[in-house]
Amino acid sequence: MGVLNATLRPDGVGHLELNRPEVRNAINLELVQALHAQLDAWQRERGLRCVVLSGAGGKAFAGGADIAELRERTHREGFLGLNQVLFQKVEEFPVPVIAAIDGYALGGGLELALACDLRVASKGAKVGVPEVTLGIYPGAGGTWRLPRVVGLGRAKELVFTGRVVDAVEAHGFGLFEQLVETDALSAAFALAAQIVKNSPLALQVAKVSLNALNHGNTTQAVERLGQALLFDSEDKRARMTAFLEKRAAK
């Protein structure tokens, strides 16, 4: 087994499990690459309706970036935005993505959860963005996704202090959509089961629209939705068929 376990269930729910439990599922380059590859593979999977993201071992969703690896990175890697690019792919993934948080979700681990559409946590979860205690800051979406979810003042308090908070407090300021006693993964699968009953196309359009509203970027959303509509039109197919036949006849 590698650093990522991927399963597509019969109901159309994909399960991605971060599989580095010996280091609290810390996010290293190998895991980033594995997530990219799996998301790319699932991008065109017509049977996929929803994704649940969790961490192996029960003690952590993701304890943050791999510090041993992070310590050796320079400004070159910083400009590449390794985690930022991945987390943006998660946010823009065409089906809903749910983070199931059991145990720790710290630093990059919390930023990954914030990139998901929905977050379900158990009461044993602990979350925070302690990057300032290590001489960096939450630069993989933490400075704009976190305020979007919990408000600017609360986000500043969490970033500036670097403190780790328990799940009950975090739920109180809106970090999770659901808080359960234990076993966030089962609760996330139950939520996914509700979601996949609905129209796949309606869900995809709703996600694009909601994300656009959050980012104030409606122009790109209109462009994307318009192109999607035209791609399915009979007129497009007829005109392109005529073009290809004319070219072939030359």
HUKA-V899831 format. One record per residue. RES is the residue in one small letter. PHI is phi as a letter, one per 40 degrees, with the letter a starting at -180 (none if undefined). OMEGA is omega as a letter, one per 20 degrees, with the letter a starting at -180 (* if undefined). D_FIRST is the distance of its C-alpha to the first C-alpha in Angstrom with 2 decimals. Layout:
{{RES PHI OMEGA D_FIRST} {RES PHI OMEGA D_FIRST}}
This chain:
{{m none a 0.00} {g c a 3.78} {v c a 6.96} {l b r 7.70} {n b a 7.27} {a b a 10.34} {t b r 12.57} {l b a 16.22} {r c a 18.32} {p d a 21.55} {d c r 23.71} {g g r 22.50} {v c r 20.58} {g c r 17.36} {h b r 14.89} {l b a 12.99} {e b r 11.19} {l c a 11.05} {n b r 8.27} {r b a 10.23} {p c a 12.22} {e c r 13.61} {v b r 15.60} {r f r 16.31} {n f r 13.88} {a d a 16.26} {i c r 16.40} {n b a 16.21} {l c r 16.78} {e c r 13.24} {l c r 12.51} {v d a 15.92} {q c r 15.32} {a c r 12.14} {l c r 14.34} {h d a 17.22} {a c a 15.60} {q c r 14.44} {l c r 17.85} {d c a 19.61} {a c a 18.04} {w c a 19.09} {q d a 22.43} {r b r 24.17} {e c a 22.45} {r c a 25.61} {g c a 24.05} {l c a 22.37} {r b a 24.75} {c a r 23.13} {v b r 19.93} {v b a 18.82} {l b a 16.95} {s a r 15.78} {g b a 14.05} {a c r 11.77} {g g r 13.72} {g g a 17.10} {k b a 18.71} {a a r 18.23} {f c r 17.82} {a a a 17.75} {g c r 19.96} {g h r 21.05} {a c r 20.52} {d c a 19.19} {i c a 22.66} {a c r 22.21} {e c a 21.32} {l c a 23.87} {r d a 26.60} {e c a 26.64} {r c r 26.91} {t b r 30.43} {h d r 32.47} {r c r 31.03} {e c r 27.57} {g d r 29.45} {f c r 31.32} {l c r 28.22} {g f a 27.17} {l d a 23.42} {n c a 22.62} {q d a 25.83} {v c r 25.04} {l c a 21.64} {f c r 23.24} {q c r 26.13} {k c r 23.91} {v c a 22.58} {e c a 26.22} {e c a 27.43} {f d a 24.73} {p c r 26.84} {v b r 25.75} {p d r 25.89} {v b a 22.98} {i b r 22.87} {a c r 21.41} {a b a 20.70} {i b r 21.53} {d b a 21.04} {g g a 21.81} {y c r 22.25} {a b a 22.51} {l b r 24.24} {g f r 25.30} {g d r 22.92} {g c r 21.01} {l c r 24.30} {e c r 25.13} {l c r 22.00} {a c r 23.11} {l c r 26.60} {a c r 25.54} {c c a 24.46} {d c a 27.34} {l b r 27.24} {r b r 26.03} {v b a 25.74} {a b r 25.61} {s c a 26.11} {k c r 28.96} {g c a 26.77} {a c r 25.53} {k b a 26.87} {v b r 27.23} {g i r 28.98} {v b a 29.32} {p c a 30.14} {e d a 29.96} {v c r 33.69} {t c a 33.22} {l b r 31.17} {g g r 33.67} {i b r 32.15} {y a a 32.23} {p c a 29.97} {g c r 30.17} {a b r 27.32} {g h a 29.42} {g c a 30.35} {t c r 33.98} {w b r 34.52} {r c a 31.99} {l c r 32.64} {p d r 36.44} {r c a 36.06} {v c a 34.46} {v b a 36.35} {g g a 39.42} {l c a 40.46} {g c r 42.04} {r c r 39.16} {a c r 36.69} {k c r 38.98} {e c a 39.20} {l c a 35.43} {v c a 34.97} {f c a 38.05} {t c a 37.37} {g g a 33.59} {r c r 33.72} {v c a 30.93} {v b r 32.12} {d c a 31.22} {a c a 30.24} {v c r 33.76} {e c a 35.41} {a c r 32.93} {h c r 33.48} {g c r 37.18} {f b r 37.16} {g g a 35.16} {l c a 31.65} {f b r 30.09} {e c r 31.22} {q b r 30.35} {l b a 30.21} {v b a 29.23} {e c r 29.66} {t a r 26.06} {d g r 22.81} {a c a 22.90} {l c r 19.95} {s c r 22.13} {a c r 25.05} {a c r 23.25} {f c r 22.37} {a c r 26.05} {l c r 27.24} {a c r 25.14} {a c r 26.72} {q c a 30.11} {i c a 29.35} {v c r 28.18} {k c a 31.52} {n c a 33.25} {s c r 34.02} {p d a 31.10} {l c r 33.66} {a c r 35.52} {l c a 32.41} {q c r 31.58} {v c r 35.21} {a c a 35.39} {k c r 32.39} {v d a 33.92} {s c a 37.27} {l c r 36.16} {n c r 34.20} {a c r 37.25} {l c a 39.52} {n c a 37.48} {h c a 37.53} {g g a 41.11} {n b a 39.97} {t c a 41.49} {t c r 42.57} {q c r 39.11} {a c r 38.34} {v c r 41.59} {e c a 40.88} {r c a 37.40} {l c r 38.69} {g c r 41.74} {q c r 39.86} {a c r 37.55} {l c a 40.74} {l c a 42.38} {f c a 39.43} {d c a 39.93} {s c r 43.71} {e c r 45.68} {d c r 47.93} {k d a 45.11} {r c a 44.05} {a c a 47.69} {r c a 48.54} {m c r 45.53} {t c r 46.20} {a c r 49.82} {f c a 48.85} {l c r 46.58} {e c r 49.25} {k c a 51.94} {r c a 49.96} {a c a 49.28} {a c a 53.02} {k c * 54.06}}
